[in-house]
Structures are given as structure tokens and as C-alpha cells.
Amino acid sequence: MSNLELSLKEMMSIDGAVGAAVVDCNSGMAIGVLGGSKELDLAVAAAGNTEVVRSKTRTIQQLGLKEEIEDVLITLSGQYHVIRPVTGRKGQGLFLYVALERDRANLALARHRLKDVEANIHV
């Protein structure tokens, strides 16, 4: 099993996970997905979340901040969507994305687990 597949399975093992993706921030394409549903098209989510990451990165640069995005949290009425850029050399230009059912997820634990996946992924 590849590291990508293991990373996706680890993301889906987070309590409340309904879909997970590893996304190329340059193209907006998901290079790996697991889960999803009719209501959660992971290809559409990957492309849309790429714009979120790009926009925030541009804003950080325009403000002259010496900061990097650790993660982005989007809170919906029934879900959490967490985006985490991959910072290691073996995955630069990628981000992790997981959608969680809000009533089943522990957000702090989910962020912690996503950080672990990010630290170990290499594509």
C-alpha cells in the first residue's frame, strides 16, 4: 500500500470523517481521495479549497507577514472542513483536506491527527 493510500485511510479514521483528499495546490486536482458522497464531491471540494489556500497565501504575502498557514477551518452548520498544507520537502505544493460530521467530530483531536498525517506523508 502506498504512503498516499495510508495517509488517506488515516484521515478517514478520524472520528466523524466523511471524505478526505490530498490535493495538488498548483493544479487544484485531487491526487488521492477516499470517502465522499453525492453531497460531497471531493473533486469539486479539491478545486474550491485550492482557491481558499491560494487566496490566503496571497493575503499573507501582501500583508508582509512572516507566517505560514498551519491549517484552515471552515465551519458549516453540520460539518467541519479542515485544510492543512503539507510543508515537508516530500509533499510541498500539496494540502490535506478532510470533511467531518460536526456532531461526531472532536475538532481538536482531528487537527492533531491531521498534523500527524502531514508530518508523515511523502508523495
N, C-alpha and C positions, 0 to 999 in steps of 0.2 A: 504494500500500500504506500502511495506517495505521501510526502510531507503535506502536500496540499489537501489530500483527502483526509489525513489525520487531523489537520487543523480545522477543516470544516466539521468533522464529527465532534471535535472538542467544542466548537462553538455551538453546535446543536445540542450538546449535552448540558448546556446552561439551562437552569430551570426557566420554563416559560418560552424557550426559543421556538419560533415558528418558521424561521428562514435565516440562512446565513450565506454570505458571499465573500469571495476575495476578488477585489476589483482593481483593474489597471487604471490609475488616475489619468494617464495620458490619453487613452482611447475611450474611457468610460465603459469598457466592456468587462463583464464578469469573466474571470478566468476559471472560476470554480463556484458552484452553487450547490446548496443542499437544503431541502425543505421548500417552503413557499406554498402558495395556494392560488386559487382563482383570484382572490382578493389581493394577494401579494405576489406580483410578477417580479421576480428577482432581477431580470434583465432590465426592466424599466426602473426599478429601485436603484440598480447599479449606476445607470446613466444619470438619473436625477441626483443621486448623492455625490456623484463626481462633481457636479456643478456647485454643490454646497461646499465641498472641500476646496475647490479652486477659488471660489468667491472668498472664503475665509482666509485662505493663504494670501490672496491679493490684498485684502484689507490689512492683514498683519504687516505685509511689506510696505504698503502705503503709509501706515502709521509709524513705520520705522521701529517696530517692536523687535526685540531680540528674543523672540519666543517661538516655540513650535506648538502645533496642535497636538495635544495629548489624546483627546477624544472629543467627539461632538455628540451631544444628546438631543434628540428630537422627541418630545413628549406629546403623544396623541391621547385622545380620550381613553382608548383601550389598549394602546401599545406604547412601548419604548423602542426607539430606533437608535442604535449606538454605532458610531463610525469611529474607527481607530486607524490612523495612518501607520504604516509599517516603517519603522525608522532604521532598521538594520540594513547593512550593505546587501544582504541576500534577498531583500524584498523591497528595496526602495522604489518608490513610484506606485506602490500598492496601498490599498487600505482594506481593512476588515469591516464587514457590515453584518450586524445581527439585529433582527426584529424579534421583540419579546412581547408576550401577552402580559399586560400590565398587572393583572390580578394574580399572576402566578410567578412573576419575576421578583428577584431581590436585586435591585439596581446596583448597589454597592458590590455585591458578590459578582454580578455579571461583568461589571467594569474590571474587577480584579482578574477574573478568568480570561477576559479578552486581552488584558495586558500580558498574561502568561502565554497565550497563543501567539501574540505579536512577537514576543521575545524569542520564540522557538521556530517560527515559520521561515522557510527558505524555499524560494521558487526559482 
